[in-house]
């Protein structure tokens, strides 16, 4: 099935529950306008074998006519033109017009972030993954997979096949031959985000909500009355483009670095920090010590547990934290789980 260029909603300031929805140009359309409350650009929730049309996006900072979106010959790129008052940043650069393709991040600051992909307009039905296993949109499933991309659904299908194969073999007599095993999914593969970058924003939402539950005091200042965790769109754009955010544990580590460095009530990327590189080809985290204040905050959040504080700071071992305690002349209350 042929794929069309599309915009995945990667972040929304006012409608975070819609992250993961995807916008297509209507079939046959060459030129449409996106803006606050306009339905020219079709937003949908894609699931295998089904597609649910969603209402237009909202946002006080968006104009009624914000972007002109044009299809390009070849079917893999879009041309975007800013025609509204909100600025447009493509991969971090402020522009009024740009040709974008898969892997590009388009930010309308303080409003929405789009990630450019190519997708089939309809995802084929799955043979093994059952409707009863279907998670709510954007939520984690029973296999531990978070995502709404076609690659995420392929992982779920492989996991369901593996489950059925194990169940089938358990019913075979010991002397009977067993069917050959299909492809299986393990946690390491499920955590891999390299080939499904558009799932990173959903992983970010899931990780932040989990951190808010397990570390309520540390994350409380970032929470809204609705229970969402405030995060800046620029940070999500950086995570989408950074090769270092290649697995769910890497995303967790980078989010903790941003949390400990954020000074307001929103989790934001500090442009002066080297904890989260902004380039798309970053391969390793730079060796930079967290500040004394960050170490103290991590110790308070972990109630003196060196092991937990080290994890909060993104350190590889607790011994790195011991070195920092000595460097900053701090003390931690010993715990039996350290």
C-alpha positions as CSV (number, residue, x, y, z in Angstrom):
1,X,0.0,0.0,0.0
2,X,1.4,3.4,-1.0
3,X,2.4,5.9,1.7
4,X,1.5,9.5,1.9
5,X,3.4,12.4,3.6
6,X,1.8,13.2,7.0
7,X,2.2,15.3,10.1
8,X,2.2,13.4,13.4
9,X,1.1,15.6,16.4
10,X,4.2,15.4,18.7
11,X,3.2,18.0,21.2
12,X,0.3,20.3,22.0
13,X,0.3,23.0,24.6
14,X,-3.5,22.9,25.1
15,X,-4.5,19.4,23.9
16,X,-1.7,17.0,25.1
17,X,-4.1,14.1,25.1
18,X,-4.1,14.2,21.3
19,X,-0.4,13.5,20.9
20,X,0.1,10.6,18.4
21,X,-2.7,11.7,16.1
22,X,-1.7,12.1,12.4
23,X,-2.8,14.7,9.8
24,X,-3.1,14.0,6.1
25,X,-4.0,16.2,3.2
26,X,-7.4,15.2,1.9
27,X,-7.1,12.8,-1.0
28,X,-6.5,14.7,-4.2
29,X,-5.8,18.0,-2.5
30,X,-2.7,19.9,-3.5
31,X,-3.0,22.9,-1.2
32,X,-4.8,23.3,2.2
33,X,-4.6,25.7,5.1
34,X,-4.0,24.7,8.7
35,X,-5.1,26.9,11.5
36,X,-7.0,27.2,14.8
37,X,-10.4,25.4,14.4
38,X,-10.0,24.7,10.7
39,X,-10.8,21.2,9.3
40,X,-8.9,21.5,6.0
41,X,-6.2,19.3,7.3
42,X,-7.6,15.9,8.4
43,X,-6.5,14.8,11.9
44,X,-7.1,11.1,12.6
45,X,-6.4,8.3,15.1
46,X,-5.0,5.5,13.0
47,X,-5.4,1.9,14.3
48,X,-5.0,-1.3,12.2
49,X,-8.2,-1.7,10.2
50,X,-9.8,1.5,11.5
51,X,-9.4,5.3,11.3
52,X,-11.2,7.8,13.5
53,X,-11.6,11.4,12.3
54,X,-10.7,14.0,15.0
55,X,-11.8,17.6,15.4
56,X,-9.6,20.5,14.3
57,X,-6.7,21.5,16.6
58,X,-7.1,24.5,19.0
59,X,-4.6,26.9,20.4
60,X,-4.9,30.5,21.4
61,X,-1.6,31.4,19.8
62,X,-2.6,29.9,16.4
63,X,-4.2,32.1,13.7
64,X,-7.2,30.8,11.8
65,X,-4.9,30.7,8.8
66,X,-1.6,29.6,10.2
67,X,0.2,27.4,7.7
68,X,-0.3,26.7,4.0
69,X,0.4,23.0,3.3
70,X,1.2,21.9,-0.2
71,X,1.8,18.4,-1.5
72,X,5.0,17.9,-3.5
73,X,5.7,15.8,-6.6
74,X,7.0,12.4,-5.6
75,X,4.8,11.9,-2.6
76,X,7.3,12.1,0.3
77,X,7.6,15.8,1.0
78,X,5.4,18.8,1.9
79,X,5.9,22.5,1.5
80,X,4.9,24.6,4.5
81,X,4.4,28.3,4.3
82,X,3.8,30.4,7.4
83,X,0.8,32.8,6.8
84,X,-0.3,33.3,10.4
85,X,1.1,35.3,13.4
86,X,2.8,32.3,15.1
87,X,6.5,31.8,14.1
88,X,7.5,28.5,12.5
89,X,10.7,26.6,13.4
90,X,11.9,23.7,11.2
91,X,14.5,21.6,13.0
92,X,15.2,24.6,15.3
93,X,15.6,27.2,12.5
94,X,13.0,30.1,12.2
95,X,11.7,30.1,8.6
96,X,8.6,31.4,6.8
97,X,8.7,28.7,4.1
98,X,10.3,25.2,4.0
99,X,10.1,21.9,2.2
100,X,9.9,19.1,4.8
101,X,10.2,15.4,4.7
102,X,10.4,12.4,7.0
103,X,12.3,13.1,10.2
104,X,11.8,16.9,10.2
105,X,10.3,18.6,13.3
106,X,8.1,21.6,12.7
107,X,7.4,23.7,15.9
108,X,4.9,26.5,16.2
109,X,6.3,27.8,19.6
110,X,3.9,27.7,22.6
111,X,1.3,25.9,20.4
112,X,2.0,22.6,18.6
113,X,4.9,20.4,17.3
114,X,4.6,18.2,14.2
115,X,6.9,15.4,13.2
116,X,7.0,14.6,9.4
117,X,6.5,11.0,8.4
118,X,5.2,9.0,5.4
119,X,2.4,6.5,6.2
120,X,-0.3,4.5,4.5
121,X,-3.6,6.3,4.9
122,X,-5.1,3.0,6.3
123,X,-3.2,0.5,8.3
124,X,-3.9,-3.1,7.4
125,X,-5.7,-5.4,9.9
126,X,-3.6,-7.6,12.1
127,X,-3.9,-11.4,12.0
128,X,-2.8,-12.3,15.6
129,X,-3.2,-9.2,17.7
130,X,-6.8,-9.4,19.1
131,X,-9.2,-6.5,19.6
132,X,-9.4,-7.4,23.3
133,X,-5.7,-6.6,23.6
134,X,-6.2,-3.2,22.0
135,X,-4.9,-0.5,24.4
136,X,-6.4,3.0,24.7
137,X,-5.0,5.4,22.2
138,X,-1.4,6.3,23.2
139,X,-1.3,3.9,26.2
140,X,1.0,1.1,27.0
141,X,-0.2,-2.4,26.1
142,X,0.2,-5.7,27.8
143,X,3.4,-6.4,26.0
144,X,5.0,-3.2,27.3
145,X,4.9,-1.4,23.9
146,X,4.0,2.3,23.7
147,X,3.3,3.8,20.3
148,X,0.9,4.3,17.5
149,X,3.3,4.1,14.5
150,X,3.0,1.3,11.9
151,X,6.3,-0.1,13.4
152,X,4.7,-0.3,16.8
153,X,1.8,-2.3,15.4
154,X,4.2,-4.6,13.7
155,X,5.9,-5.2,17.1
156,X,2.5,-6.0,18.7
157,X,1.6,-8.4,15.9
158,X,4.9,-10.2,16.4
159,X,4.4,-10.4,20.2
160,X,0.9,-11.7,19.7
161,X,2.1,-14.4,17.3
162,X,4.8,-15.4,19.8
163,X,2.1,-15.7,22.5
164,X,-0.1,-17.9,20.4
165,X,2.8,-20.1,19.4
166,X,3.8,-20.6,23.1
167,X,0.2,-21.4,23.9
168,X,-0.1,-23.8,21.0
169,X,3.1,-25.7,21.9
170,X,2.0,-26.0,25.6
171,X,-1.0,-28.1,24.3
172,X,1.1,-30.4,22.1
173,X,2.0,-33.9,23.5
174,X,5.7,-34.1,24.4
175,X,6.3,-36.7,21.7
176,X,4.8,-34.6,19.0
177,X,6.7,-32.2,16.8
178,X,6.0,-28.5,17.5
179,X,5.4,-25.8,14.9
180,X,8.3,-23.5,14.1
181,X,8.5,-20.4,16.3
182,X,7.6,-17.0,14.8
183,X,9.4,-13.8,15.4
184,X,9.2,-12.9,19.1
185,X,9.5,-9.5,20.8
186,X,11.5,-9.0,24.0
187,X,11.7,-5.9,26.2
188,X,15.0,-4.7,24.6
189,X,13.3,-4.7,21.2
190,X,10.2,-3.1,22.5
191,X,12.3,-0.3,24.1
192,X,14.1,0.4,20.8
193,X,12.9,3.7,19.2
194,X,15.4,3.9,16.3
195,X,12.9,2.8,13.6
196,X,9.8,4.4,15.2
197,X,10.9,7.9,16.1
198,X,7.3,9.2,15.8
199,X,6.5,7.2,19.0
200,X,9.0,9.2,21.1
201,X,6.4,11.9,22.1
202,X,4.0,9.1,23.4
203,X,6.9,7.5,25.3
204,X,7.7,11.0,26.8
205,X,4.1,11.3,28.0
206,X,4.1,7.8,29.4
207,X,7.5,8.3,31.2
208,X,6.5,11.7,32.7
209,X,3.2,10.3,34.0
210,X,5.0,7.3,35.5
211,X,7.6,9.6,37.1
212,X,4.8,11.8,38.5
213,X,3.4,8.8,40.2
214,X,6.7,7.4,41.6
215,X,8.2,10.8,42.4
216,X,5.3,13.1,43.2
217,X,7.2,15.6,45.2
218,X,9.9,16.0,42.7
219,X,7.6,16.4,39.7
220,X,4.7,18.2,41.5
221,X,5.6,21.7,40.3
222,X,5.3,20.7,36.7
223,X,1.8,19.1,37.0
224,X,-1.4,20.8,35.7
225,X,-4.8,20.6,37.5
226,X,-5.8,18.0,34.9
227,X,-2.8,15.8,36.0
228,X,-0.7,16.4,32.9
229,X,3.0,17.1,33.2
230,X,4.0,20.4,31.5
231,X,6.8,20.0,29.0
232,X,8.1,22.5,26.5
233,X,7.7,21.7,22.8
234,X,11.4,22.6,22.1
235,X,12.5,19.8,24.4
236,X,10.2,17.3,22.7
237,X,11.6,18.4,19.3
238,X,15.2,17.9,20.5
239,X,14.3,14.4,21.8
240,X,12.8,13.5,18.4
241,X,15.9,14.6,16.5
242,X,18.5,13.3,18.9
243,X,20.1,10.0,18.0
244,X,20.9,9.6,21.7
245,X,17.2,9.2,22.6
246,X,17.3,5.8,20.9
247,X,15.6,3.7,23.7
248,X,13.1,4.3,26.4
249,X,15.7,4.2,29.1
250,X,17.7,6.9,27.2
251,X,14.6,9.0,27.0
252,X,14.1,8.6,30.8
253,X,17.6,9.7,31.5
254,X,17.4,12.8,29.3
255,X,14.0,13.8,30.8
256,X,15.5,13.5,34.3
257,X,18.4,15.7,33.2
258,X,15.8,18.3,32.0
259,X,13.7,18.0,35.1
260,X,16.6,18.7,37.4
261,X,17.7,21.7,35.4
262,X,14.3,23.3,34.8
263,X,13.7,26.4,36.9
264,X,10.1,27.3,36.1
265,X,6.9,25.2,36.2
266,X,7.5,23.6,32.8
267,X,10.1,21.0,31.9
268,X,12.3,22.7,29.4
269,X,15.6,22.3,27.6
270,X,18.3,24.6,28.9
271,X,20.2,25.9,25.8
272,X,23.3,26.4,27.9
273,X,23.2,22.8,29.2
274,X,25.2,20.0,27.5
275,X,23.0,17.3,29.1
276,X,20.8,17.0,26.0
277,X,22.7,17.7,22.8
278,X,20.6,19.4,20.1
279,X,22.2,18.0,17.0
280,X,20.7,15.0,15.2
281,X,24.0,13.0,15.2
282,X,24.9,13.0,18.9
283,X,26.2,9.6,19.9
284,X,27.2,9.8,23.5
285,X,26.4,12.0,26.5
286,X,29.1,14.4,27.3
287,X,31.0,13.9,30.6
288,X,29.7,16.9,32.6
289,X,29.1,16.8,36.4
290,X,25.6,17.8,37.6
291,X,25.6,20.9,39.8
292,X,25.7,20.9,43.6
293,X,22.1,22.0,43.6
294,X,21.0,19.2,41.3
295,X,22.8,16.6,43.5
296,X,21.1,18.1,46.6
297,X,17.7,18.0,45.0
298,X,18.2,14.4,43.8
299,X,19.1,13.3,47.3
300,X,16.1,15.1,48.8
301,X,13.8,13.5,46.1
302,X,15.2,10.0,46.8
303,X,15.1,10.5,50.6
304,X,18.8,10.0,50.9
305,X,19.1,6.9,48.8
306,X,22.3,7.0,46.9
307,X,21.3,4.4,44.4
308,X,18.0,6.2,43.6
309,X,19.7,9.6,43.5
310,X,22.3,8.3,41.1
311,X,19.6,7.1,38.8
312,X,17.8,10.5,39.0
313,X,21.0,12.2,38.0
314,X,21.5,9.8,35.1
315,X,24.8,8.5,36.5
316,X,26.0,5.1,35.5
317,X,26.9,3.9,39.0
318,X,26.4,5.1,42.6
319,X,30.1,5.5,42.9
320,X,30.0,8.5,40.6
321,X,27.6,10.0,43.1
322,X,30.0,9.2,46.0
323,X,32.6,11.2,44.1
324,X,30.2,14.1,43.7
325,X,29.3,14.0,47.4
326,X,32.9,14.3,48.3
327,X,33.4,17.1,45.7
328,X,30.5,19.2,47.0
329,X,31.0,18.2,50.6
330,X,27.5,16.8,50.9
331,X,26.2,13.9,53.0
332,X,23.6,11.2,52.2
333,X,21.7,9.3,54.8
334,X,22.7,5.7,54.4
335,X,19.9,3.3,53.4
336,X,19.8,-0.5,53.5
337,X,18.9,-0.6,49.8
338,X,22.1,1.2,48.9
